[in-house]
Amino acid sequence: MKAKIRALTHRKSQRDLEYVLTGLNMVMHGWANHFKHEVAKNVFSMLDNFAWWRVVRMLRVRHHWGWKDVRARFVMPSGRWLPISKGDTELRPIAAIPVTRYRYRGGRIPNPWVVQPT
């Protein structure tokens, strides 16, 4: 997954930010929906952090920003961080996807050893 994120967020990439965010959201959410039945909450959080830093580094190189410029752009006056966005597209976190582990299936699991009455 990290290799796919790296491929989409090359530092010297001239792709539009909206295109990059759309690609990241599609790849990351598809992967997260596949693995949401595993114990993967910490991995989801780690990948969110990794993708956020890759996008910030890409923007810093592209716009010649320092860290103060990043904070001025993505921090509200209250100190809360804003999501990275362009137009209507924003980098959506995959850590918000609920992890459902061991769903209860009750009597829907067939038992091959029980003789069915005829």
Order of alpha helices (4+ residues) and beta strands (2+ residues): alpha-alpha-alpha-alpha-beta-beta
